[in-house]
Amino acid sequence: MLYVGLKQHKLKIRIKQHFGYGPSKSLALHLSHWIPKEIKLKISIYQIDSENAEYISFLEQGFWDSLKPMFGRRKEV
């Protein structure tokens, strides 16, 4: 697992940034600049229909704790 993150708006833009097609100063993975071309990536996106920010943060922490991603940071509630 490389990364677990939360995005509420403009998901396509954020994914482009992680692939390296966006501002160089964004806090994104910029995969196109360092990951070998022969690597196959799988992206999983989960839509959560809730306005409860605390609940969503709790879910993100649960993903973080169980998947132990290599990059990013675990947010505290």
Secondary structure, DSSP 8 states (H G I E B T S, - for coil): -------SS-HHHHHHHHHT-S-TTSSS--GGGTS-TT--------------HHHHHHHHHHHHHHH--SSS-----
